[in-house]
Amino acid sequence: MMWGILFQLLILLLALTLVYELIRRAVKQGILDAKAEIEKAEEKDRQDLQ
């Protein structure tokens, strides 16, 4: 009985770790995309000023 509960907790922990990792990567990618967009906008502004 005890082993069943421990096994379920282990699987739950693995699932949560996987979800956390996926979210972390998605957020990181989103931040990188946003930085690229900001840089493009700044470059365009510079060209417009010239």
ModelCIF file with pLDDT and N, C-alpha, C, O atoms, coordinates in Angstrom:
data_MODEL
#
_entry.id   MODEL 
#
_entity.id                         1 
_entity.type                       polymer 
_entity.pdbx_number_of_molecules   1 
#
_entity_poly.entity_id                      1 
_entity_poly.type                           'polypeptide(L)' 
_entity_poly.nstd_linkage                   no 
_entity_poly.nstd_monomer                   no 
_entity_poly.pdbx_seq_one_letter_code       MMWGILFQLLILLLALTLVYELIRRAVKQGILDAKAEIEKAEEKDRQDLQ 
_entity_poly.pdbx_seq_one_letter_code_can   MMWGILFQLLILLLALTLVYELIRRAVKQGILDAKAEIEKAEEKDRQDLQ 
_entity_poly.pdbx_strand_id                 A 
#
loop_
_entity_poly_seq.entity_id 
_entity_poly_seq.num 
_entity_poly_seq.mon_id 
_entity_poly_seq.hetero 
1 1  MET n 
1 2  MET n 
1 3  TRP n 
1 4  GLY n 
1 5  ILE n 
1 6  LEU n 
1 7  PHE n 
1 8  GLN n 
1 9  LEU n 
1 10 LEU n 
1 11 ILE n 
1 12 LEU n 
1 13 LEU n 
1 14 LEU n 
1 15 ALA n 
1 16 LEU n 
1 17 THR n 
1 18 LEU n 
1 19 VAL n 
1 20 TYR n 
1 21 GLU n 
1 22 LEU n 
1 23 ILE n 
1 24 ARG n 
1 25 ARG n 
1 26 ALA n 
1 27 VAL n 
1 28 LYS n 
1 29 GLN n 
1 30 GLY n 
1 31 ILE n 
1 32 LEU n 
1 33 ASP n 
1 34 ALA n 
1 35 LYS n 
1 36 ALA n 
1 37 GLU n 
1 38 ILE n 
1 39 GLU n 
1 40 LYS n 
1 41 ALA n 
1 42 GLU n 
1 43 GLU n 
1 44 LYS n 
1 45 ASP n 
1 46 ARG n 
1 47 GLN n 
1 48 ASP n 
1 49 LEU n 
1 50 GLN n 
#
_struct_asym.id          A 
_struct_asym.entity_id   1 
#
loop_
_ma_qa_metric.id 
_ma_qa_metric.mode 
_ma_qa_metric.name 
_ma_qa_metric.software_group_id 
_ma_qa_metric.type 
1 global pLDDT . pLDDT 
2 local  pLDDT . pLDDT 
#
_ma_qa_metric_global.metric_id      1 
_ma_qa_metric_global.metric_value   92.58 
_ma_qa_metric_global.model_id       1 
_ma_qa_metric_global.ordinal_id     1 
#
loop_
_ma_qa_metric_local.label_asym_id 
_ma_qa_metric_local.label_comp_id 
_ma_qa_metric_local.label_seq_id 
_ma_qa_metric_local.metric_id 
_ma_qa_metric_local.metric_value 
_ma_qa_metric_local.model_id 
_ma_qa_metric_local.ordinal_id 
A MET 1  2 72.00 1 1  
A MET 2  2 87.00 1 2  
A TRP 3  2 90.00 1 3  
A GLY 4  2 92.00 1 4  
A ILE 5  2 93.00 1 5  
A LEU 6  2 94.00 1 6  
A PHE 7  2 95.00 1 7  
A GLN 8  2 96.00 1 8  
A LEU 9  2 96.00 1 9  
A LEU 10 2 97.00 1 10 
A ILE 11 2 97.00 1 11 
A LEU 12 2 97.00 1 12 
A LEU 13 2 97.00 1 13 
A LEU 14 2 97.00 1 14 
A ALA 15 2 97.00 1 15 
A LEU 16 2 97.00 1 16 
A THR 17 2 97.00 1 17 
A LEU 18 2 97.00 1 18 
A VAL 19 2 96.00 1 19 
A TYR 20 2 97.00 1 20 
A GLU 21 2 97.00 1 21 
A LEU 22 2 96.00 1 22 
A ILE 23 2 96.00 1 23 
A ARG 24 2 96.00 1 24 
A ARG 25 2 95.00 1 25 
A ALA 26 2 94.00 1 26 
A VAL 27 2 94.00 1 27 
A LYS 28 2 94.00 1 28 
A GLN 29 2 94.00 1 29 
A GLY 30 2 92.00 1 30 
A ILE 31 2 92.00 1 31 
A LEU 32 2 92.00 1 32 
A ASP 33 2 92.00 1 33 
A ALA 34 2 92.00 1 34 
A LYS 35 2 93.00 1 35 
A ALA 36 2 92.00 1 36 
A GLU 37 2 93.00 1 37 
A ILE 38 2 94.00 1 38 
A GLU 39 2 93.00 1 39 
A LYS 40 2 93.00 1 40 
A ALA 41 2 92.00 1 41 
A GLU 42 2 92.00 1 42 
A GLU 43 2 91.00 1 43 
A LYS 44 2 89.00 1 44 
A ASP 45 2 89.00 1 45 
A ARG 46 2 88.00 1 46 
A GLN 47 2 88.00 1 47 
A ASP 48 2 87.00 1 48 
A LEU 49 2 82.00 1 49 
A GLN 50 2 76.00 1 50 
#
loop_
_atom_site.group_PDB 
_atom_site.id 
_atom_site.type_symbol 
_atom_site.label_atom_id 
_atom_site.label_alt_id 
_atom_site.label_comp_id 
_atom_site.label_asym_id 
_atom_site.label_entity_id 
_atom_site.label_seq_id 
_atom_site.pdbx_PDB_ins_code 
_atom_site.Cartn_x 
_atom_site.Cartn_y 
_atom_site.Cartn_z 
_atom_site.occupancy 
_atom_site.B_iso_or_equiv 
_atom_site.pdbx_formal_charge 
_atom_site.auth_seq_id 
_atom_site.auth_comp_id 
_atom_site.auth_asym_id 
_atom_site.auth_atom_id 
_atom_site.pdbx_PDB_model_num 
ATOM 1   N N  . MET A 1 1  ? 0.834  -1.207 0.000   1.00 72.00 ? 1  MET A N  1 
ATOM 2   C CA . MET A 1 1  ? 0.000  0.000  0.000   1.00 72.00 ? 1  MET A CA 1 
ATOM 3   C C  . MET A 1 1  ? 0.877  1.269  0.000   1.00 72.00 ? 1  MET A C  1 
ATOM 4   O O  . MET A 1 1  ? 0.650  2.194  -0.780  1.00 72.00 ? 1  MET A O  1 
ATOM 5   N N  . MET A 1 2  ? 1.848  1.288  0.863   1.00 87.00 ? 2  MET A N  1 
ATOM 6   C CA . MET A 1 2  ? 2.734  2.449  0.969   1.00 87.00 ? 2  MET A CA 1 
ATOM 7   C C  . MET A 1 2  ? 3.480  2.697  -0.346  1.00 87.00 ? 2  MET A C  1 
ATOM 8   O O  . MET A 1 2  ? 3.645  3.842  -0.766  1.00 87.00 ? 2  MET A O  1 
ATOM 9   N N  . TRP A 1 3  ? 3.932  1.609  -0.995  1.00 90.00 ? 3  TRP A N  1 
ATOM 10  C CA . TRP A 1 3  ? 4.686  1.758  -2.237  1.00 90.00 ? 3  TRP A CA 1 
ATOM 11  C C  . TRP A 1 3  ? 3.836  2.361  -3.344  1.00 90.00 ? 3  TRP A C  1 
ATOM 12  O O  . TRP A 1 3  ? 4.342  3.125  -4.166  1.00 90.00 ? 3  TRP A O  1 
ATOM 13  N N  . GLY A 1 4  ? 2.569  2.033  -3.375  1.00 92.00 ? 4  GLY A N  1 
ATOM 14  C CA . GLY A 1 4  ? 1.669  2.585  -4.395  1.00 92.00 ? 4  GLY A CA 1 
ATOM 15  C C  . GLY A 1 4  ? 1.573  4.099  -4.294  1.00 92.00 ? 4  GLY A C  1 
ATOM 16  O O  . GLY A 1 4  ? 1.620  4.813  -5.295  1.00 92.00 ? 4  GLY A O  1 
ATOM 17  N N  . ILE A 1 5  ? 1.436  4.573  -3.052  1.00 93.00 ? 5  ILE A N  1 
ATOM 18  C CA . ILE A 1 5  ? 1.337  6.013  -2.827  1.00 93.00 ? 5  ILE A CA 1 
ATOM 19  C C  . ILE A 1 5  ? 2.648  6.698  -3.212  1.00 93.00 ? 5  ILE A C  1 
ATOM 20  O O  . ILE A 1 5  ? 2.631  7.742  -3.865  1.00 93.00 ? 5  ILE A O  1 
ATOM 21  N N  . LEU A 1 6  ? 3.772  6.125  -2.818  1.00 94.00 ? 6  LEU A N  1 
ATOM 22  C CA . LEU A 1 6  ? 5.073  6.698  -3.164  1.00 94.00 ? 6  LEU A CA 1 
ATOM 23  C C  . LEU A 1 6  ? 5.270  6.736  -4.672  1.00 94.00 ? 6  LEU A C  1 
ATOM 24  O O  . LEU A 1 6  ? 5.788  7.713  -5.214  1.00 94.00 ? 6  LEU A O  1 
ATOM 25  N N  . PHE A 1 7  ? 4.856  5.669  -5.347  1.00 95.00 ? 7  PHE A N  1 
ATOM 26  C CA . PHE A 1 7  ? 4.989  5.595  -6.802  1.00 95.00 ? 7  PHE A CA 1 
ATOM 27  C C  . PHE A 1 7  ? 4.151  6.685  -7.471  1.00 95.00 ? 7  PHE A C  1 
ATOM 28  O O  . PHE A 1 7  ? 4.604  7.331  -8.416  1.00 95.00 ? 7  PHE A O  1 
ATOM 29  N N  . GLN A 1 8  ? 2.919  6.886  -6.974  1.00 96.00 ? 8  GLN A N  1 
ATOM 30  C CA . GLN A 1 8  ? 2.056  7.926  -7.537  1.00 96.00 ? 8  GLN A CA 1 
ATOM 31  C C  . GLN A 1 8  ? 2.655  9.314  -7.311  1.00 96.00 ? 8  GLN A C  1 
ATOM 32  O O  . GLN A 1 8  ? 2.599  10.172 -8.192  1.00 96.00 ? 8  GLN A O  1 
ATOM 33  N N  . LEU A 1 9  ? 3.224  9.528  -6.135  1.00 96.00 ? 9  LEU A N  1 
ATOM 34  C CA . LEU A 1 9  ? 3.860  10.814 -5.848  1.00 96.00 ? 9  LEU A CA 1 
ATOM 35  C C  . LEU A 1 9  ? 5.048  11.053 -6.776  1.00 96.00 ? 9  LEU A C  1 
ATOM 36  O O  . LEU A 1 9  ? 5.262  12.170 -7.248  1.00 96.00 ? 9  LEU A O  1 
ATOM 37  N N  . LEU A 1 10 ? 5.811  10.005 -7.032  1.00 97.00 ? 10 LEU A N  1 
ATOM 38  C CA . LEU A 1 10 ? 6.960  10.115 -7.927  1.00 97.00 ? 10 LEU A CA 1 
ATOM 39  C C  . LEU A 1 10 ? 6.507  10.496 -9.333  1.00 97.00 ? 10 LEU A C  1 
ATOM 40  O O  . LEU A 1 10 ? 7.103  11.370 -9.963  1.00 97.00 ? 10 LEU A O  1 
ATOM 41  N N  . ILE A 1 11 ? 5.454  9.843  -9.826  1.00 97.00 ? 11 ILE A N  1 
ATOM 42  C CA . ILE A 1 11 ? 4.933  10.154 -11.161 1.00 97.00 ? 11 ILE A CA 1 
ATOM 43  C C  . ILE A 1 11 ? 4.410  11.591 -11.203 1.00 97.00 ? 11 ILE A C  1 
ATOM 44  O O  . ILE A 1 11 ? 4.637  12.307 -12.178 1.00 97.00 ? 11 ILE A O  1 
ATOM 45  N N  . LEU A 1 12 ? 3.709  12.014 -10.143 1.00 97.00 ? 12 LEU A N  1 
ATOM 46  C CA . LEU A 1 12 ? 3.199  13.380 -10.063 1.00 97.00 ? 12 LEU A CA 1 
ATOM 47  C C  . LEU A 1 12 ? 4.343  14.389 -10.100 1.00 97.00 ? 12 LEU A C  1 
ATOM 48  O O  . LEU A 1 12 ? 4.263  15.406 -10.789 1.00 97.00 ? 12 LEU A O  1 
ATOM 49  N N  . LEU A 1 13 ? 5.398  14.101 -9.358  1.00 97.00 ? 13 LEU A N  1 
ATOM 50  C CA . LEU A 1 13 ? 6.561  14.980 -9.326  1.00 97.00 ? 13 LEU A CA 1 
ATOM 51  C C  . LEU A 1 13 ? 7.199  15.085 -10.708 1.00 97.00 ? 13 LEU A C  1 
ATOM 52  O O  . LEU A 1 13 ? 7.562  16.177 -11.144 1.00 97.00 ? 13 LEU A O  1 
ATOM 53  N N  . LEU A 1 14 ? 7.335  13.957 -11.395 1.00 97.00 ? 14 LEU A N  1 
ATOM 54  C CA . LEU A 1 14 ? 7.899  13.968 -12.752 1.00 97.00 ? 14 LEU A CA 1 
ATOM 55  C C  . LEU A 1 14 ? 7.033  14.791 -13.701 1.00 97.00 ? 14 LEU A C  1 
ATOM 56  O O  . LEU A 1 14 ? 7.545  15.567 -14.507 1.00 97.00 ? 14 LEU A O  1 
ATOM 57  N N  . ALA A 1 15 ? 5.714  14.613 -13.598 1.00 97.00 ? 15 ALA A N  1 
ATOM 58  C CA . ALA A 1 15 ? 4.800  15.352 -14.470 1.00 97.00 ? 15 ALA A CA 1 
ATOM 59  C C  . ALA A 1 15 ? 4.906  16.854 -14.208 1.00 97.00 ? 15 ALA A C  1 
ATOM 60  O O  . ALA A 1 15 ? 4.957  17.648 -15.147 1.00 97.00 ? 15 ALA A O  1 
ATOM 61  N N  . LEU A 1 16 ? 4.939  17.241 -12.931 1.00 97.00 ? 16 LEU A N  1 
ATOM 62  C CA . LEU A 1 16 ? 5.045  18.662 -12.594 1.00 97.00 ? 16 LEU A CA 1 
ATOM 63  C C  . LEU A 1 16 ? 6.369  19.256 -13.062 1.00 97.00 ? 16 LEU A C  1 
ATOM 64  O O  . LEU A 1 16 ? 6.418  20.397 -13.522 1.00 97.00 ? 16 LEU A O  1 
ATOM 65  N N  . THR A 1 17 ? 7.434  18.481 -12.943 1.00 97.00 ? 17 THR A N  1 
ATOM 66  C CA . THR A 1 17 ? 8.747  18.940 -13.397 1.00 97.00 ? 17 THR A CA 1 
ATOM 67  C C  . THR A 1 17 ? 8.731  19.177 -14.904 1.00 97.00 ? 17 THR A C  1 
ATOM 68  O O  . THR A 1 17 ? 9.261  20.177 -15.387 1.00 97.00 ? 17 THR A O  1 
ATOM 69  N N  . LEU A 1 18 ? 8.129  18.265 -15.632 1.00 97.00 ? 18 LEU A N  1 
ATOM 70  C CA . LEU A 1 18 ? 8.039  18.386 -17.088 1.00 97.00 ? 18 LEU A CA 1 
ATOM 71  C C  . LEU A 1 18 ? 7.246  19.628 -17.478 1.00 97.00 ? 18 LEU A C  1 
ATOM 72  O O  . LEU A 1 18 ? 7.673  20.394 -18.343 1.00 97.00 ? 18 LEU A O  1 
ATOM 73  N N  . VAL A 1 19 ? 6.090  19.830 -16.841 1.00 96.00 ? 19 VAL A N  1 
ATOM 74  C CA . VAL A 1 19 ? 5.255  20.995 -17.138 1.00 96.00 ? 19 VAL A CA 1 
ATOM 75  C C  . VAL A 1 19 ? 6.010  22.283 -16.819 1.00 96.00 ? 19 VAL A C  1 
ATOM 76  O O  . VAL A 1 19 ? 5.984  23.234 -17.599 1.00 96.00 ? 19 VAL A O  1 
ATOM 77  N N  . TYR A 1 20 ? 6.684  22.308 -15.665 1.00 97.00 ? 20 TYR A N  1 
ATOM 78  C CA . TYR A 1 20 ? 7.459  23.491 -15.266 1.00 97.00 ? 20 TYR A CA 1 
ATOM 79  C C  . TYR A 1 20 ? 8.527  23.814 -16.306 1.00 97.00 ? 20 TYR A C  1 
ATOM 80  O O  . TYR A 1 20 ? 8.711  24.972 -16.684 1.00 97.00 ? 20 TYR A O  1 
ATOM 81  N N  . GLU A 1 21 ? 9.230  22.774 -16.767 1.00 97.00 ? 21 GLU A N  1 
ATOM 82  C CA . GLU A 1 21 ? 10.305 22.959 -17.749 1.00 97.00 ? 21 GLU A CA 1 
ATOM 83  C C  . GLU A 1 21 ? 9.748  23.506 -19.065 1.00 97.00 ? 21 GLU A C  1 
ATOM 84  O O  . GLU A 1 21 ? 10.339 24.401 -19.669 1.00 97.00 ? 21 GLU A O  1 
ATOM 85  N N  . LEU A 1 22 ? 8.609  22.964 -19.507 1.00 96.00 ? 22 LEU A N  1 
ATOM 86  C CA . LEU A 1 22 ? 7.989  23.430 -20.753 1.00 96.00 ? 22 LEU A CA 1 
ATOM 87  C C  . LEU A 1 22 ? 7.574  24.898 -20.641 1.00 96.00 ? 22 LEU A C  1 
ATOM 88  O O  . LEU A 1 22 ? 7.803  25.684 -21.560 1.00 96.00 ? 22 LEU A O  1 
ATOM 89  N N  . ILE A 1 23 ? 6.962  25.262 -19.508 1.00 96.00 ? 23 ILE A N  1 
ATOM 90  C CA . ILE A 1 23 ? 6.532  26.652 -19.306 1.00 96.00 ? 23 ILE A CA 1 
ATOM 91  C C  . ILE A 1 23 ? 7.741  27.576 -19.262 1.00 96.00 ? 23 ILE A C  1 
ATOM 92  O O  . ILE A 1 23 ? 7.724  28.662 -19.842 1.00 96.00 ? 23 ILE A O  1 
ATOM 93  N N  . ARG A 1 24 ? 8.799  27.138 -18.565 1.00 96.00 ? 24 ARG A N  1 
ATOM 94  C CA . ARG A 1 24 ? 9.997  27.962 -18.438 1.00 96.00 ? 24 ARG A CA 1 
ATOM 95  C C  . ARG A 1 24 ? 10.618 28.233 -19.811 1.00 96.00 ? 24 ARG A C  1 
ATOM 96  O O  . ARG A 1 24 ? 11.036 29.352 -20.108 1.00 96.00 ? 24 ARG A O  1 
ATOM 97  N N  . ARG A 1 25 ? 10.669 27.188 -20.642 1.00 95.00 ? 25 ARG A N  1 
ATOM 98  C CA . ARG A 1 25 ? 11.236 27.371 -21.989 1.00 95.00 ? 25 ARG A CA 1 
ATOM 99  C C  . ARG A 1 25 ? 10.361 28.272 -22.845 1.00 95.00 ? 25 ARG A C  1 
ATOM 100 O O  . ARG A 1 25 ? 10.870 29.095 -23.606 1.00 95.00 ? 25 ARG A O  1 
ATOM 101 N N  . ALA A 1 26 ? 9.044  28.121 -22.724 1.00 94.00 ? 26 ALA A N  1 
ATOM 102 C CA . ALA A 1 26 ? 8.129  28.953 -23.508 1.00 94.00 ? 26 ALA A CA 1 
ATOM 103 C C  . ALA A 1 26 ? 8.279  30.421 -23.113 1.00 94.00 ? 26 ALA A C  1 
ATOM 104 O O  . ALA A 1 26 ? 8.289  31.299 -23.975 1.00 94.00 ? 26 ALA A O  1 
ATOM 105 N N  . VAL A 1 27 ? 8.396  30.686 -21.810 1.00 94.00 ? 27 VAL A N  1 
ATOM 106 C CA . VAL A 1 27 ? 8.558  32.054 -21.328 1.00 94.00 ? 27 VAL A CA 1 
ATOM 107 C C  . VAL A 1 27 ? 9.889  32.628 -21.814 1.00 94.00 ? 27 VAL A C  1 
ATOM 108 O O  . VAL A 1 27 ? 9.958  33.775 -22.255 1.00 94.00 ? 27 VAL A O  1 
ATOM 109 N N  . LYS A 1 28 ? 10.942 31.815 -21.727 1.00 94.00 ? 28 LYS A N  1 
ATOM 110 C CA . LYS A 1 28 ? 12.261 32.251 -22.170 1.00 94.00 ? 28 LYS A CA 1 
ATOM 111 C C  . LYS A 1 28 ? 12.230 32.605 -23.655 1.00 94.00 ? 28 LYS A C  1 
ATOM 112 O O  . LYS A 1 28 ? 12.778 33.628 -24.064 1.00 94.00 ? 28 LYS A O  1 
ATOM 113 N N  . GLN A 1 29 ? 11.592 31.762 -24.457 1.00 94.00 ? 29 GLN A N  1 
ATOM 114 C CA . GLN A 1 29 ? 11.490 32.010 -25.892 1.00 94.00 ? 29 GLN A CA 1 
ATOM 115 C C  . GLN A 1 29 ? 10.670 33.268 -26.147 1.00 94.00 ? 29 GLN A C  1 
ATOM 116 O O  . GLN A 1 29 ? 11.006 34.062 -27.025 1.00 94.00 ? 29 GLN A O  1 
ATOM 117 N N  . GLY A 1 30 ? 9.601  33.452 -25.385 1.00 92.00 ? 30 GLY A N  1 
ATOM 118 C CA . GLY A 1 30 ? 8.766  34.636 -25.532 1.00 92.00 ? 30 GLY A CA 1 
ATOM 119 C C  . GLY A 1 30 ? 9.548  35.905 -25.247 1.00 92.00 ? 30 GLY A C  1 
ATOM 120 O O  . GLY A 1 30 ? 9.402  36.906 -25.950 1.00 92.00 ? 30 GLY A O  1 
ATOM 121 N N  . ILE A 1 31 ? 10.387 35.861 -24.207 1.00 92.00 ? 31 ILE A N  1 
ATOM 122 C CA . ILE A 1 31 ? 11.215 37.023 -23.858 1.00 92.00 ? 31 ILE A CA 1 
ATOM 123 C C  . ILE A 1 31 ? 12.205 37.314 -24.980 1.00 92.00 ? 31 ILE A C  1 
ATOM 124 O O  . ILE A 1 31 ? 12.414 38.473 -25.339 1.00 92.00 ? 31 ILE A O  1 
ATOM 125 N N  . LEU A 1 32 ? 12.813 36.275 -25.531 1.00 92.00 ? 32 LEU A N  1 
ATOM 126 C CA . LEU A 1 32 ? 13.764 36.469 -26.632 1.00 92.00 ? 32 LEU A CA 1 
ATOM 127 C C  . LEU A 1 32 ? 13.068 37.073 -27.848 1.00 92.00 ? 32 LEU A C  1 
ATOM 128 O O  . LEU A 1 32 ? 13.608 37.970 -28.496 1.00 92.00 ? 32 LEU A O  1 
ATOM 129 N N  . ASP A 1 33 ? 11.858 36.577 -28.159 1.00 92.00 ? 33 ASP A N  1 
ATOM 130 C CA . ASP A 1 33 ? 11.107 37.114 -29.292 1.00 92.00 ? 33 ASP A CA 1 
ATOM 131 C C  . ASP A 1 33 ? 10.764 38.585 -29.067 1.00 92.00 ? 33 ASP A C  1 
ATOM 132 O O  . ASP A 1 33 ? 10.851 39.400 -29.986 1.00 92.00 ? 33 ASP A O  1 
ATOM 133 N N  . ALA A 1 34 ? 10.371 38.916 -27.828 1.00 92.00 ? 34 ALA A N  1 
ATOM 134 C CA . ALA A 1 34 ? 10.018 40.295 -27.507 1.00 92.00 ? 34 ALA A CA 1 
ATOM 135 C C  . ALA A 1 34 ? 11.238 41.207 -27.652 1.00 92.00 ? 34 ALA A C  1 
ATOM 136 O O  . ALA A 1 34 ? 11.123 42.314 -28.178 1.00 92.00 ? 34 ALA A O  1 
ATOM 137 N N  . LYS A 1 35 ? 12.398 40.753 -27.191 1.00 93.00 ? 35 LYS A N  1 
ATOM 138 C CA . LYS A 1 35 ? 13.620 41.554 -27.328 1.00 93.00 ? 35 LYS A CA 1 
ATOM 139 C C  . LYS A 1 35 ? 13.929 41.809 -28.797 1.00 93.00 ? 35 LYS A C  1 
ATOM 140 O O  . LYS A 1 35 ? 14.304 42.920 -29.172 1.00 93.00 ? 35 LYS A O  1 
ATOM 141 N N  . ALA A 1 36 ? 13.773 40.789 -29.621 1.00 92.00 ? 36 ALA A N  1 
ATOM 142 C CA . ALA A 1 36 ? 14.036 40.936 -31.050 1.00 92.00 ? 36 ALA A CA 1 
ATOM 143 C C  . ALA A 1 36 ? 13.084 41.963 -31.665 1.00 92.00 ? 36 ALA A C  1 
ATOM 144 O O  . ALA A 1 36 ? 13.498 42.780 -32.487 1.00 92.00 ? 36 ALA A O  1 
ATOM 145 N N  . GLU A 1 37 ? 11.814 41.923 -31.269 1.00 93.00 ? 37 GLU A N  1 
ATOM 146 C CA . GLU A 1 37 ? 10.830 42.882 -31.781 1.00 93.00 ? 37 GLU A CA 1 
ATOM 147 C C  . GLU A 1 37 ? 11.210 44.303 -31.376 1.00 93.00 ? 37 GLU A C  1 
ATOM 148 O O  . GLU A 1 37 ? 11.125 45.225 -32.187 1.00 93.00 ? 37 GLU A O  1 
ATOM 149 N N  . ILE A 1 38 ? 11.629 44.483 -30.123 1.00 94.00 ? 38 ILE A N  1 
ATOM 150 C CA . ILE A 1 38 ? 12.025 45.809 -29.635 1.00 94.00 ? 38 ILE A CA 1 
ATOM 151 C C  . ILE A 1 38 ? 13.228 46.323 -30.425 1.00 94.00 ? 38 ILE A C  1 
ATOM 152 O O  . ILE A 1 38 ? 13.268 47.489 -30.817 1.00 94.00 ? 38 ILE A O  1 
ATOM 153 N N  . GLU A 1 39 ? 14.199 45.452 -30.652 1.00 93.00 ? 39 GLU A N  1 
ATOM 154 C CA . GLU A 1 39 ? 15.384 45.858 -31.413 1.00 93.00 ? 39 GLU A CA 1 
ATOM 155 C C  . GLU A 1 39 ? 15.017 46.266 -32.837 1.00 93.00 ? 39 GLU A C  1 
ATOM 156 O O  . GLU A 1 39 ? 15.551 47.241 -33.366 1.00 93.00 ? 39 GLU A O  1 
ATOM 157 N N  . LYS A 1 40 ? 14.097 45.512 -33.460 1.00 93.00 ? 40 LYS A N  1 
ATOM 158 C CA . LYS A 1 40 ? 13.653 45.866 -34.817 1.00 93.00 ? 40 LYS A CA 1 
ATOM 159 C C  . LYS A 1 40 ? 12.990 47.241 -34.818 1.00 93.00 ? 40 LYS A C  1 
ATOM 160 O O  . LYS A 1 40 ? 13.242 48.060 -35.702 1.00 93.00 ? 40 LYS A O  1 
ATOM 161 N N  . ALA A 1 41 ? 12.143 47.486 -33.820 1.00 92.00 ? 41 ALA A N  1 
ATOM 162 C CA . ALA A 1 41 ? 11.439 48.767 -33.739 1.00 92.00 ? 41 ALA A CA 1 
ATOM 163 C C  . ALA A 1 41 ? 12.434 49.910 -33.531 1.00 92.00 ? 41 ALA A C  1 
ATOM 164 O O  . ALA A 1 41 ? 12.300 50.968 -34.146 1.00 92.00 ? 41 ALA A O  1 
ATOM 165 N N  . GLU A 1 42 ? 13.421 49.703 -32.676 1.00 92.00 ? 42 GLU A N  1 
ATOM 166 C CA . GLU A 1 42 ? 14.425 50.750 -32.435 1.00 92.00 ? 42 GLU A CA 1 
ATOM 167 C C  . GLU A 1 42 ? 15.227 51.033 -33.696 1.00 92.00 ? 42 GLU A C  1 
ATOM 168 O O  . GLU A 1 42 ? 15.515 52.191 -33.998 1.00 92.00 ? 42 GLU A O  1 
ATOM 169 N N  . GLU A 1 43 ? 15.589 49.999 -34.429 1.00 91.00 ? 43 GLU A N  1 
ATOM 170 C CA . GLU A 1 43 ? 16.340 50.164 -35.672 1.00 91.00 ? 43 GLU A CA 1 
ATOM 171 C C  . GLU A 1 43 ? 15.511 50.959 -36.685 1.00 91.00 ? 43 GLU A C  1 
ATOM 172 O O  . GLU A 1 43 ? 16.026 51.836 -37.378 1.00 91.00 ? 43 GLU A O  1 
ATOM 173 N N  . LYS A 1 44 ? 14.223 50.634 -36.754 1.00 89.00 ? 44 LYS A N  1 
ATOM 174 C CA . LYS A 1 44 ? 13.329 51.342 -37.676 1.00 89.00 ? 44 LYS A CA 1 
ATOM 175 C C  . LYS A 1 44 ? 13.231 52.808 -37.277 1.00 89.00 ? 44 LYS A C  1 
ATOM 176 O O  . LYS A 1 44 ? 13.260 53.682 -38.144 1.00 89.00 ? 44 LYS A O  1 
ATOM 177 N N  . ASP A 1 45 ? 13.116 53.094 -35.981 1.00 89.00 ? 45 ASP A N  1 
ATOM 178 C CA . ASP A 1 45 ? 13.048 54.476 -35.509 1.00 89.00 ? 45 ASP A CA 1 
ATOM 179 C C  . ASP A 1 45 ? 14.314 55.237 -35.890 1.00 89.00 ? 45 ASP A C  1 
ATOM 180 O O  . ASP A 1 45 ? 14.250 56.390 -36.317 1.00 89.00 ? 45 ASP A O  1 
ATOM 181 N N  . ARG A 1 46 ? 15.459 54.586 -35.734 1.00 88.00 ? 46 ARG A N  1 
ATOM 182 C CA . ARG A 1 46 ? 16.722 55.236 -36.080 1.00 88.00 ? 46 ARG A CA 1 
ATOM 183 C C  . ARG A 1 46 ? 16.751 55.595 -37.567 1.00 88.00 ? 46 ARG A C  1 
ATOM 184 O O  . ARG A 1 46 ? 17.184 56.683 -37.947 1.00 88.00 ? 46 ARG A O  1 
ATOM 185 N N  . GLN A 1 47 ? 16.289 54.671 -38.393 1.00 88.00 ? 47 GLN A N  1 
ATOM 186 C CA . GLN A 1 47 ? 16.288 54.916 -39.836 1.00 88.00 ? 47 GLN A CA 1 
ATOM 187 C C  . GLN A 1 47 ? 15.307 56.035 -40.199 1.00 88.00 ? 47 GLN A C  1 
ATOM 188 O O  . GLN A 1 47 ? 15.570 56.829 -41.103 1.00 88.00 ? 47 GLN A O  1 
ATOM 189 N N  . ASP A 1 48 ? 14.187 56.092 -39.496 1.00 87.00 ? 48 ASP A N  1 
ATOM 190 C CA . ASP A 1 48 ? 13.193 57.141 -39.754 1.00 87.00 ? 48 ASP A CA 1 
ATOM 191 C C  . ASP A 1 48 ? 13.747 58.525 -39.385 1.00 87.00 ? 48 ASP A C  1 
ATOM 192 O O  . ASP A 1 48 ? 13.426 59.522 -40.031 1.00 87.00 ? 48 ASP A O  1 
ATOM 193 N N  . LEU A 1 49 ? 14.571 58.570 -38.352 1.00 82.00 ? 49 LEU A N  1 
ATOM 194 C CA . LEU A 1 49 ? 15.132 59.854 -37.904 1.00 82.00 ? 49 LEU A CA 1 
ATOM 195 C C  . LEU A 1 49 ? 16.185 60.384 -38.871 1.00 82.00 ? 49 LEU A C  1 
ATOM 196 O O  . LEU A 1 49 ? 16.368 61.597 -38.975 1.00 82.00 ? 49 LEU A O  1 
ATOM 197 N N  . GLN A 1 50 ? 16.861 59.520 -39.561 1.00 76.00 ? 50 GLN A N  1 
ATOM 198 C CA . GLN A 1 50 ? 17.941 59.944 -40.466 1.00 76.00 ? 50 GLN A CA 1 
ATOM 199 C C  . GLN A 1 50 ? 17.406 60.592 -41.728 1.00 76.00 ? 50 GLN A C  1 
ATOM 200 O O  . GLN A 1 50 ? 18.184 61.002 -42.589 1.00 76.00 ? 50 GLN A O  1 
#
